[in-house]
Amino acid sequence: MVRVSPRGSGPERALTALPSYALAAVLHMPERDVSPFRAIWRRVALALLGLLVAVAVVYIDRDGYIDVRHTRLSFLDCAYYATVSLTTTGYGDVTPYTESARLINIIIIMPLRVMFLIVLVGTTFQVLTERSRQAWKIKRWRSKVRNHTVVIGYGTKGKTATAAMIDDGIPPATIVVVDTDQASLDHAAAAGLVTVHGDATKFDVLRLAGAEHASSIVVATNRDDTAVLVTLTAREIAPKAKIVVAIREAENQHLLRQSGADSVVISSATAGRLLGVATTTPSVVEMIDDLLTPAAGFSIAERDVEQNEVGGSPRHLSDIVLGVVRDGHLLRVDAPEVDAIEAGDRLLFVRNTGK
């Protein structure tokens, strides 16, 4: 792996400098899921519609055609001529001989023939249109993406973190997943998320995910050393973004703090504590799981204080307040500093999601 510099020159510009159509293999925008049978029937219906239009046009102007029998064309003759014309078989036994019939063939039958052939080779046509549509969506998305969330790593931790954010009301379209595993990215795309295939320790990959415009970045890699590199890269690209990192070992926490992480979650230690509590008070673990799962009923949320709450005690509010965030620091609700709520404080409280 080549380590790149942050100055915008050299290999790190390889992806971000590419045109949108060339990024379709790396950056994927979510698509509506259409079954293969529905897609096939749609093409068949389109082809039949084109054929019916051609039959109607020929039948209306049937006096301008002549066949080898020199008889007036019947409806079946018109259908026969339209079919062999659109499929470019063209036996020549029925031909337009008046100027009006030939003009109609140029203006109507010829475009229908082209459309019919395009439907017949629909697979190739669909690939081309899919790439064009993806390129347009990528270009539009890159020009407008702001204040989104970048999730690096879509394993168990990344997938659970994403599900928690969606349950908490964050639209899936505002979440970008970065991973090197295509199977994981396919699962993310199926969930309606924007995906980027690449190594998040590289500047150009994070730039492609719009990390410099992100409001938050979640680092959920499988290795702690990778998490450190990703955090360093992300902090350099996005100095104002909130970076949350999950690691396995508590001894690496200080490295992540020094690398620029705002919050560090120690997965092994947290899981160990819950296991220990579950042996004596399993109901506590059940309640914690409820609080951490917004869709379950209760959740821990944060909100601004209201004007009529300023000066009062957070312990006397109708909400169950757990703490007060003041000047970026979390204070417990029983701390003497927060006995009186101040303007600009934020309350950490238990929210009933069933309301």
C-alpha positions in Angstrom: 0.0 0.0 0.0 1.3 3.4 -1.0 1.0 6.1 1.7 0.0 9.4 0.1 0.4 13.0 1.2 -2.5 15.3 2.0 -1.4 18.1 -0.3 -3.7 17.1 -3.2 -1.0 16.0 -5.6 0.0 12.5 -6.8 -1.8 9.2 -6.2 -4.4 10.6 -3.7 -6.0 12.5 -6.6 -6.4 9.4 -8.7 -10.1 8.8 -7.8 -11.4 12.3 -7.1 -9.9 13.6 -10.4 -11.8 11.0 -12.4 -15.0 11.9 -14.3 -18.3 10.7 -12.8 -18.8 7.9 -15.3 -15.5 6.3 -14.3 -16.4 6.2 -10.6 -19.3 3.8 -11.1 -17.2 0.8 -10.1 -16.1 2.5 -6.9 -19.0 4.8 -5.8 -22.5 3.3 -5.9 -25.7 5.2 -5.4 -28.7 3.3 -4.1 -31.2 2.1 -6.7 -34.8 0.9 -6.6 -35.0 -2.9 -6.5 -36.8 -4.2 -9.6 -37.3 -8.0 -10.0 -35.9 -9.6 -13.2 -39.4 -10.8 -14.3 -40.8 -7.3 -13.9 -38.0 -5.9 -16.0 -38.5 -8.5 -18.7 -42.3 -8.0 -18.9 -41.7 -4.2 -19.1 -39.5 -4.7 -22.2 -42.0 -7.1 -23.7 -44.9 -4.7 -23.1 -42.8 -1.8 -24.7 -42.1 -4.0 -27.7 -45.8 -5.0 -28.1 -46.8 -1.3 -27.8 -44.4 -0.3 -30.5 -45.7 -3.1 -32.7 -49.4 -2.1 -32.1 -48.6 1.5 -33.0 -46.9 0.3 -36.3 -49.9 -1.9 -37.1 -52.3 1.0 -36.5 -50.3 3.4 -38.7 -50.1 0.9 -41.6 -53.8 0.0 -41.3 -54.9 3.6 -41.3 -52.9 4.2 -44.5 -53.4 0.7 -46.0 -54.5 2.2 -49.4 -50.9 3.4 -49.9 -49.5 -0.1 -49.8 -49.5 -2.9 -52.4 -48.7 -6.5 -52.1 -47.8 -9.2 -54.6 -51.5 -10.3 -54.9 -52.5 -6.7 -55.8 -55.4 -6.9 -53.3 -56.4 -4.4 -50.6 -54.5 -5.0 -47.4 -56.5 -6.6 -44.6 -55.8 -6.1 -40.9 -53.7 -9.3 -40.8 -51.7 -8.0 -43.8 -51.0 -4.8 -41.9 -49.9 -6.7 -38.9 -47.7 -9.0 -41.0 -46.1 -6.0 -42.7 -45.5 -4.2 -39.4 -43.9 -7.3 -37.9 -41.5 -8.0 -40.7 -40.6 -4.3 -41.0 -39.8 -3.8 -37.3 -37.8 -7.0 -37.1 -36.0 -5.9 -40.3 -36.9 -9.2 -42.0 -38.5 -7.4 -45.0 -39.7 -10.0 -47.5 -40.8 -7.3 -49.9 -44.2 -8.8 -50.7 -45.9 -5.8 -49.1 -44.4 -2.4 -49.9 -45.5 1.2 -49.7 -45.9 2.7 -53.2 -47.6 6.1 -52.6 -45.6 9.1 -51.4 -47.7 9.5 -48.2 -47.1 5.9 -47.2 -43.4 6.2 -47.8 -43.3 9.5 -45.8 -45.1 7.7 -42.9 -42.6 4.9 -43.1 -39.7 7.4 -42.8 -41.3 9.4 -40.0 -43.0 6.7 -37.9 -42.1 3.1 -39.0 -38.3 3.8 -39.0 -38.2 5.2 -35.5 -40.4 2.3 -34.3 -38.0 -0.1 -35.9 -35.0 1.4 -34.1 -36.9 1.3 -30.8 -38.0 -2.3 -31.4 -34.3 -3.3 -32.0 -33.2 -1.4 -28.9 -35.8 -3.4 -26.8 -34.6 -6.7 -28.4 -31.0 -5.9 -27.3 -32.3 -4.5 -24.0 -29.5 -6.0 -21.9 -26.8 -4.0 -23.6 -29.0 -1.0 -23.6 -29.8 -1.3 -19.9 -26.1 -1.6 -19.1 -25.3 1.6 -21.0 -28.2 3.5 -19.4 -27.4 2.2 -15.9 -23.9 3.5 -16.2 -25.1 6.9 -17.6 -27.7 7.2 -14.8 -25.1 6.2 -12.1 -22.7 8.7 -13.5 -25.3 11.5 -13.4 -26.3 10.6 -9.9 -22.7 10.4 -8.7 -22.0 13.8 -10.2 -25.1 15.3 -8.6 -24.5 13.7 -5.2 -20.8 14.8 -5.0 -21.8 18.4 -5.8 -24.5 18.5 -3.1 -23.4 16.1 -0.3 -23.0 18.0 3.0 -23.4 17.2 6.7 -23.7 13.5 6.1 -22.3 10.5 8.1 -19.4 8.4 6.8 -19.3 4.8 8.2 -15.9 3.2 7.7 -16.3 -0.6 7.9 -19.6 -2.4 7.5 -18.9 -5.5 9.6 -20.9 -6.3 12.7 -20.1 -3.0 14.5 -20.6 -0.8 11.4 -23.8 -2.5 10.5 -25.2 -2.2 14.0 -24.1 1.5 14.3 -25.8 2.2 10.9 -29.1 0.5 12.0 -29.0 2.5 15.3 -28.7 5.8 13.3 -31.5 4.9 11.0 -33.7 3.9 14.0 -32.9 7.3 15.5 -34.3 9.1 12.4 -31.2 9.6 10.2 -32.2 9.0 6.5 -30.3 6.1 4.9 -29.4 8.3 1.9 -27.3 10.6 4.1 -25.1 7.7 5.2 -22.0 6.7 3.2 -20.3 3.3 3.8 -16.7 2.8 3.0 -15.3 -0.8 2.9 -13.0 -3.0 0.9 -15.3 -6.0 1.1 -17.7 -6.0 -1.9 -20.2 -8.4 -0.2 -20.5 -6.0 2.8 -21.0 -3.1 0.3 -23.7 -5.0 -1.5 -25.6 -5.5 1.8 -25.2 -1.7 2.5 -26.5 -0.8 -1.0 -29.5 -3.1 -0.5 -30.3 -1.1 2.7 -30.4 2.1 0.6 -26.9 3.4 1.6 -24.4 5.1 -0.6 -21.2 2.9 -0.8 -17.6 3.5 -1.7 -15.2 0.6 -2.4 -11.7 1.4 -1.2 -9.2 1.6 1.6 -10.2 4.4 4.1 -6.6 5.0 5.1 -6.1 6.7 1.7 -7.0 10.3 1.3 -8.7 10.0 -2.1 -11.1 7.3 -0.9 -12.3 9.5 2.0 -12.5 12.5 -0.3 -14.7 10.4 -2.6 -17.0 9.7 0.3 -17.2 13.4 0.9 -15.5 13.2 4.3 -14.4 16.8 4.2 -18.0 17.8 4.2 -19.3 15.2 6.7 -20.7 16.1 10.1 -19.7 12.8 11.7 -17.4 9.9 10.8 -17.8 6.5 12.4 -14.7 4.2 12.4 -15.7 0.6 12.8 -12.7 -1.3 11.4 -11.8 -4.8 12.5 -8.3 -3.9 13.7 -7.2 -1.2 16.2 -4.1 -0.2 14.2 -6.2 0.3 11.1 -8.6 2.4 13.2 -5.7 4.7 14.2 -4.6 5.2 10.6 -8.1 5.9 9.5 -8.7 8.3 12.3 -5.5 10.2 11.5 -6.4 10.5 7.8 -10.0 11.4 8.6 -9.1 14.1 11.1 -6.7 15.7 8.6 -9.3 15.8 5.9 -12.2 16.8 8.2 -10.9 18.9 11.1 -14.5 19.9 12.2 -16.2 16.5 11.9 -17.1 14.5 14.9 -15.1 11.2 14.8 -16.4 8.2 16.8 -14.1 5.1 16.9 -14.7 1.6 18.1 -11.7 -0.4 19.2 -11.1 -3.8 20.8 -8.4 -3.0 23.5 -8.6 -0.3 26.1 -4.8 0.2 26.0 -5.2 1.7 22.5 -7.7 4.4 23.6 -5.0 7.1 24.2 -3.7 6.5 20.6 -7.1 7.2 19.2 -7.5 10.3 21.3 -4.2 11.6 20.1 -5.2 10.7 16.5 -8.2 13.0 16.8 -11.1 10.9 17.9 -13.8 12.7 19.8 -15.3 9.5 21.2 -13.8 6.1 21.7 -15.9 3.0 22.3 -14.1 0.0 23.7 -16.1 -3.0 22.4 -14.4 -5.7 24.4 -14.5 -3.9 27.7 -18.2 -2.9 27.2 -19.2 -6.4 26.3 -17.3 -7.8 29.3 -19.0 -5.5 31.7 -22.4 -6.4 30.3 -21.6 -10.1 30.6 -20.5 -9.6 34.2 -23.7 -7.7 35.1 -25.9 -10.3 33.3 -24.7 -13.0 35.7 -26.3 -11.2 38.7 -28.9 -8.7 37.4 -29.9 -9.7 33.8 -32.8 -7.3 33.9 -30.3 -4.4 34.0 -28.7 -5.7 30.8 -32.2 -5.9 29.2 -32.9 -2.3 30.1 -29.5 -1.1 28.8 -30.2 -2.9 25.5 -33.6 -1.2 25.4 -32.0 2.2 25.9 -29.4 1.5 23.2 -32.1 0.3 20.7 -34.4 3.3 19.8 -37.0 1.1 18.1 -37.4 -1.0 21.3 -39.3 1.6 23.3 -36.8 3.8 25.2 -33.7 5.5 24.0 -31.1 8.0 25.3 -31.3 11.3 23.5 -29.9 14.8 23.7 -31.8 18.1 23.3 -31.4 21.8 23.9 -32.9 23.3 27.0 -36.1 25.3 26.6 -36.3 28.9 27.7 -38.7 28.1 30.6 -36.2 25.5 31.9 -33.3 27.9 32.4 -32.6 28.4 36.1 -34.4 25.3 37.2 -32.9 22.0 38.3 -32.6 19.2 35.8 -33.8 16.8 38.4 -37.2 18.5 38.6 -38.1 18.2 34.9 -40.7 15.9 33.5 -38.0 14.1 31.4 -35.7 11.7 33.1 -32.4 13.6 32.8 -29.2 11.7 33.1 -26.7 14.5 32.5 -26.1 18.0 31.3 -23.7 18.9 28.4 -22.1 22.3 29.2 -19.3 23.8 27.1 -18.8 20.4 25.4 -18.3 18.5 28.7 -20.8 16.0 30.1 -21.8 16.5 33.8 -23.8 14.1 35.8 -27.3 15.2 36.8 -26.3 15.2 40.5 -23.2 17.4 40.0 -23.4 20.6 41.9 -22.4 22.6 38.8 -25.6 21.8 37.1 -28.0 22.3 40.0 -29.3 25.3 37.9 -29.7 24.9 34.1 -28.0 27.6 32.0 -28.9 28.9 28.6 -26.9 27.0 26.0 -26.9 23.7 28.0 -28.0 20.4 26.4 -29.8 17.8 28.3 -29.1 14.1 28.1 -32.4 12.3 28.9 -34.4 9.1 28.5 -36.8 9.5 25.6 -39.9 7.3 25.1 -39.9 6.5 21.4 -43.4 5.1 21.7 -44.8 8.6 22.1 
